[in-house]
Structure formats: C-alpha cells, structure tokens
Amino acid sequence: MILLTGVTGTIGREVARLLASTRPLRVLVRDPARLTPPGRDVEVATGAYADHDALLRALGGVRAAFLVTNDPTQPDDARFIAAAAAAGVRHVVKLSAYAVAEEDADDLITRWQRANEELIRRSGLDWTILRPRAFMSNSLAWASSIRSEGVVRSLNPHSRNACVDPRDIARIAALALTEPGHAGRIHPLTGPEAVTSAEQTSNLAAVLRRPLRIEELTPEQAAAQWSKRHPAPVVEALLQSAERQARGLKATVEPAFEQLTGLRPRPYRAWAADHASAFS
C-alpha cells in the first residue's frame, strides 16, 4: 500500500493520477469534499497532520508514503515522520525545495525545508528527497489579469528561473514510490531551460493568440499582492527568494529528470499549451 498526502494540491493530485490504476493506493485528506476522486479503488483516509491517531490509521499497512507539507509555521513533517516510524512505514518520499542545497539561501521557507530534510534523514526510515525549482503552474496566478486585462504583473520580469512542470515532479515521485534504487537519494528537478516571466508571457500570448503585455511590480507591490494569500513571514521569505532570482541564482538546469527517465523535461511552452484554457 502507498499513502499520498497533498492530493488536493498541484503535485499530490498528479501523483495520485499516475498511480491510481497501478498500485494499492490510499490518500490522506483533511476535507474529502475538496478531493477530485483519483480512481474507484483508491482508499480515502481523513485526518490532519496534528491528529496523531488519524495519521496512525492512515499509515497502517503502508509500505511507502509521499509527504507534502506547506506551512512553515507548523511541525507537520515531524508529526508525520514520527507516525510513519511508529506505523512501520519503510520509505518516505519527501517533497522539498531546490534552494535547500544553496548555501546563500536563508529565507524562512528554505530554513524550514532544511530542517525537515534533516528530520527525515535522522528518522531511521528509508527516504528520497525531491528538490524542485519553482513550479510552472505558479503562472496560473496571472490567469485573472490575463483574462480581464491582457496583463501579466511580475516582480523582476527579466530574471531567469529554471522552473519545472509539476507533471515532471510527479513522475519522479511516482518512480521513487514504486521502483527500487531511490532510497537515500536526492533528486534536484528543473525544467530544460531557465526562463523569465517576460518569456513566459510571450509563450502564453502565442498559445492564446492574443497580445499580452507585462508590467513590472515593485517589491512593495509584490508584497501587497502576496499578503492577500500569505502571512507576513512567508511574504518576507518570498521577497528574499525573488531577490536571489534577480541576481541570477535560480537559472541552473539539472539533468536529473532526463537521467532518471530517459526523457527531456517539459519546456514552459508545452505547459502553456496544455493549460491554455485556464487563461481564456
């Protein structure tokens, strides 16, 4: 049995789609009403990371688990890892972040993921860590302004990021959960090229067959936008991360995806074509 967390989010949902028809699968959700059913034979366990008993029930009989957490103010990784060890889980695949390996990255989110990685390495469990760069799907945040105004508003629109298609991250997660040879390994994941927001906007304009313009945000304007969705410490972390990108520190392209699959990672223009309906 494999347990997936984060299945109402970008990566976990795609991992569930990939595995639903191939392996005995259980998913852990806080609110089943938010779940898009991944398959008829998928078990659904209800519970939160803070509920130790619910975690133990969800992890019972599980061989491998996919761990996704997203709140740097909560010790959710520690809670999950403790329950996984108590339940006899053998292998945990952890979704982390590329910046963990970058010594100059010291924002809140990166420090939190570094601590999480150290927890899992000291847990006694077999582990695999995925370190993706930014998700291509982050540009869905532009959908409303593209539809209504034909505008993309971006901080540092000419700085590069080797962003990665979430489907490629999910493919590696599925391999790590189902194939031998991934225990004790860290997989850094990027797209095939580093792109700017301006270049992403051009790709979207070509796909949508309509002109789009890009407007550069000041750090203060970006912070005001992010504050609508995130608490102040997370906004500050995002600003620090954006400053590193402006210095060209997020442009490295990694070969891991191609080495593991024999395939090239998907470029942004392919992601844009496949998601055009979200912007129109």
C-alpha positions as CSV (number, residue, x, y, z in Angstrom):
1,M,0.0,0.0,0.0
2,I,1.2,3.5,-0.9
3,L,-0.1,6.6,1.0
4,L,-0.2,10.0,-0.7
5,T,-0.5,13.4,1.1
6,G,-1.1,16.7,-0.6
7,V,-3.6,15.2,-3.1
8,T,-5.8,18.3,-3.2
9,G,-2.7,20.2,-4.4
10,T,-0.7,20.5,-7.6
11,I,1.9,17.7,-7.2
12,G,0.0,15.2,-5.0
13,R,-3.0,15.3,-7.3
14,E,-0.9,14.4,-10.3
15,V,0.9,11.6,-8.4
16,A,-2.4,10.1,-7.5
17,R,-3.5,10.2,-11.1
18,L,-0.3,8.4,-12.2
19,L,-0.6,5.6,-9.5
20,A,-4.3,5.2,-9.1
21,S,-4.7,2.4,-11.6
22,T,-1.4,0.7,-10.9
23,R,-0.9,0.2,-7.2
24,P,-3.0,-0.2,-4.0
25,L,-3.3,3.4,-3.0
26,R,-4.6,5.4,0.0
27,V,-4.8,9.2,0.1
28,L,-4.9,11.4,3.3
29,V,-7.0,14.5,3.1
30,R,-8.3,16.9,5.7
31,D,-11.5,17.6,3.8
32,P,-12.8,14.9,1.4
33,A,-15.1,17.4,-0.2
34,R,-12.0,19.0,-1.9
35,L,-10.8,15.8,-3.3
36,T,-11.1,15.0,-7.0
37,P,-11.6,11.2,-7.0
38,P,-8.4,9.7,-8.4
39,G,-9.9,6.3,-9.0
40,R,-12.6,3.9,-7.9
41,D,-10.2,1.7,-5.9
42,V,-8.4,4.4,-4.0
43,E,-8.9,4.4,-0.3
44,V,-9.6,7.8,1.4
45,A,-8.3,8.5,4.9
46,T,-9.5,11.6,6.7
47,G,-7.2,13.5,9.1
48,A,-4.8,16.3,9.7
49,Y,-1.1,16.2,10.5
50,A,-1.8,17.4,14.0
51,D,-4.0,14.3,14.7
52,H,-1.6,11.5,15.6
53,D,-4.3,8.9,15.8
54,A,-5.6,9.7,12.4
55,L,-2.1,9.6,11.0
56,L,-1.5,6.1,12.5
57,R,-4.8,4.9,11.0
58,A,-3.9,6.3,7.6
59,L,-0.4,4.8,7.7
60,G,-1.4,1.4,8.8
61,G,-0.2,-1.3,6.3
62,V,1.6,1.3,4.3
63,R,4.9,0.5,2.7
64,A,5.8,3.9,1.1
65,A,4.4,7.4,1.6
66,F,4.6,10.7,-0.3
67,L,5.0,13.6,2.1
68,V,3.9,17.1,1.1
69,T,3.7,19.9,3.7
70,N,3.2,23.6,3.0
71,D,3.0,25.5,6.3
72,P,6.4,26.6,7.7
73,T,4.8,27.6,11.0
74,Q,3.8,24.1,11.8
75,P,5.9,20.9,12.7
76,D,3.9,18.8,10.3
77,D,6.9,16.9,8.9
78,A,7.9,15.9,12.4
79,R,4.4,14.7,13.2
80,F,4.2,12.7,10.0
81,I,7.6,11.1,10.3
82,A,7.0,10.1,13.9
83,A,3.7,8.4,12.9
84,A,5.3,6.8,9.9
85,A,8.0,5.3,12.0
86,A,5.5,4.1,14.6
87,A,3.3,2.5,11.9
88,G,6.2,0.6,10.3
89,V,6.4,2.5,7.1
90,R,9.6,1.7,5.3
91,H,10.1,4.5,2.7
92,V,9.1,8.2,2.7
93,V,9.4,10.3,-0.4
94,K,9.6,14.0,0.7
95,L,8.8,17.0,-1.5
96,S,11.3,19.7,-0.5
97,A,12.8,22.7,-2.4
98,Y,15.8,23.3,-4.6
99,A,17.1,26.1,-2.5
100,V,17.9,23.8,0.4
101,A,21.1,23.0,-1.4
102,E,22.1,26.6,-1.9
103,E,24.2,27.9,0.9
104,D,23.3,31.6,0.4
105,A,19.5,30.8,0.6
106,D,18.4,31.6,4.2
107,D,14.8,32.6,4.0
108,L,12.2,31.2,6.3
109,I,10.8,28.6,3.8
110,T,14.3,27.3,2.9
111,R,15.3,27.0,6.6
112,W,12.1,25.1,7.3
113,Q,12.7,22.6,4.5
114,R,16.3,22.2,5.5
115,A,15.2,21.2,9.0
116,N,12.5,18.9,7.5
117,E,15.2,17.1,5.4
118,E,17.4,16.7,8.5
119,L,14.5,15.2,10.4
120,I,13.8,12.6,7.7
121,R,17.5,11.7,7.3
122,R,17.7,11.0,11.1
123,S,14.4,9.1,11.2
124,G,15.8,5.6,10.5
125,L,13.4,5.3,7.6
126,D,14.4,4.9,4.0
127,W,14.0,8.3,2.3
128,T,14.0,10.0,-1.1
129,I,14.1,13.8,-1.3
130,L,12.7,15.7,-4.3
131,R,14.1,19.2,-4.7
132,P,12.2,21.0,-7.5
133,R,12.7,24.6,-8.6
134,A,9.6,26.8,-8.9
135,F,6.5,25.2,-10.5
136,M,5.5,26.3,-14.0
137,S,2.0,26.3,-12.6
138,N,2.8,29.3,-10.5
139,S,1.9,31.4,-13.5
140,L,-1.7,30.4,-13.0
141,A,-1.7,33.3,-10.6
142,W,-1.8,35.5,-13.7
143,A,-4.9,34.0,-15.1
144,S,-7.4,36.6,-13.8
145,S,-5.4,39.6,-15.0
146,I,-4.7,37.9,-18.4
147,R,-8.4,37.2,-18.9
148,S,-9.7,40.6,-17.9
149,E,-6.8,42.9,-18.9
150,G,-4.3,41.0,-21.1
151,V,-1.7,41.9,-18.5
152,V,0.9,39.9,-16.5
153,R,2.2,41.7,-13.4
154,S,5.5,40.3,-12.2
155,L,8.4,41.2,-9.9
156,N,11.8,41.1,-11.7
157,P,10.2,40.0,-15.1
158,H,13.5,39.7,-16.8
159,S,15.2,37.4,-14.3
160,R,15.5,33.7,-15.0
161,N,14.2,30.7,-13.2
162,A,14.6,27.0,-14.4
163,C,11.0,26.3,-13.4
164,V,9.7,22.8,-13.7
165,D,6.4,21.3,-14.9
166,P,4.6,19.7,-11.9
167,R,3.8,16.7,-14.1
168,D,7.6,16.0,-14.3
169,I,7.9,16.3,-10.5
170,A,5.0,13.9,-10.1
171,R,6.6,11.4,-12.5
172,I,9.8,11.2,-10.4
173,A,7.7,10.9,-7.2
174,A,5.8,8.0,-8.7
175,L,9.1,6.3,-9.7
176,A,10.6,6.8,-6.2
177,L,7.5,5.3,-4.6
178,T,7.3,2.3,-6.8
179,E,10.8,1.4,-8.1
180,P,13.9,0.3,-6.2
181,G,17.1,2.3,-6.2
182,H,15.8,5.7,-4.9
183,A,16.4,5.2,-1.1
184,G,18.9,7.7,0.3
185,R,18.9,9.8,-2.9
186,I,18.2,13.5,-3.5
187,H,16.7,14.4,-6.9
188,P,17.1,18.1,-8.0
189,L,14.4,18.8,-10.6
190,T,14.2,21.7,-13.0
191,G,12.9,22.4,-16.5
192,P,15.0,22.2,-19.6
193,E,15.8,25.9,-19.6
194,A,15.7,28.9,-17.4
195,V,13.0,31.4,-18.5
196,T,11.9,34.8,-17.5
197,S,8.4,36.0,-16.7
198,A,8.6,38.1,-19.9
199,E,9.4,35.0,-21.9
200,Q,6.5,33.1,-20.2
201,T,4.2,35.9,-21.1
202,S,5.3,35.7,-24.8
203,N,4.6,31.9,-24.7
204,L,1.2,32.5,-23.3
205,A,0.4,35.2,-25.9
206,A,1.4,32.8,-28.7
207,V,-0.8,30.0,-27.3
208,L,-3.7,32.3,-26.7
209,R,-3.3,34.1,-30.0
210,R,-3.8,37.5,-28.4
211,P,-1.4,40.2,-27.4
212,L,-0.3,40.3,-23.7
213,R,1.8,42.9,-22.0
214,I,3.9,42.6,-18.9
215,E,4.1,45.2,-16.1
216,E,6.9,45.1,-13.6
217,L,5.9,45.2,-9.9
218,T,8.0,46.9,-7.3
219,P,8.9,44.8,-4.2
220,E,6.2,46.7,-2.3
221,Q,3.5,46.0,-4.9
222,A,4.5,42.3,-5.0
223,A,4.4,42.1,-1.2
224,A,0.9,43.7,-1.2
225,Q,-0.3,41.0,-3.7
226,W,1.3,38.1,-1.8
227,S,-0.1,39.4,1.5
228,K,-3.6,38.6,0.3
229,R,-2.7,34.9,0.5
230,H,0.2,34.6,2.9
231,P,1.2,35.7,6.4
232,A,3.9,38.3,6.7
233,P,6.8,35.9,7.5
234,V,6.1,34.0,4.3
235,V,5.8,37.2,2.2
236,E,9.2,38.2,3.5
237,A,10.6,34.8,2.5
238,L,9.2,35.2,-1.0
239,L,10.8,38.6,-1.3
240,Q,14.2,37.2,-0.3
241,S,13.8,34.4,-2.8
242,A,12.9,36.9,-5.6
243,E,16.0,38.9,-4.8
244,R,18.1,35.8,-5.2
245,Q,16.4,35.2,-8.6
246,A,17.2,38.8,-9.6
247,R,20.9,38.1,-9.0
248,G,20.7,35.1,-11.5
249,L,20.9,32.4,-8.8
250,K,17.9,30.3,-10.0
251,A,19.0,29.6,-13.6
252,T,20.8,26.3,-13.1
253,V,19.4,23.5,-15.2
254,E,19.7,20.0,-13.7
255,P,20.0,16.7,-15.7
256,A,18.3,14.5,-13.0
257,F,14.9,14.1,-14.8
258,E,16.5,13.0,-18.0
259,Q,18.9,10.7,-16.2
260,L,16.0,9.0,-14.4
261,T,13.5,8.8,-17.2
262,G,15.4,9.0,-20.5
263,L,13.2,11.9,-21.4
264,R,13.6,15.6,-21.7
265,P,11.7,17.6,-19.1
266,R,8.8,19.6,-20.5
267,P,9.5,23.2,-21.5
268,Y,7.4,26.0,-20.4
269,R,5.8,26.5,-23.9
270,A,4.4,22.9,-23.6
271,W,3.0,23.6,-20.2
272,A,1.4,26.8,-21.5
273,A,-0.2,25.0,-24.5
274,D,-1.6,22.3,-22.2
275,H,-3.1,24.8,-19.8
276,A,-4.3,27.5,-22.2
277,S,-8.0,27.0,-21.2
278,A,-7.1,28.4,-17.7
279,F,-6.2,31.7,-19.2
280,S,-9.0,32.2,-21.7
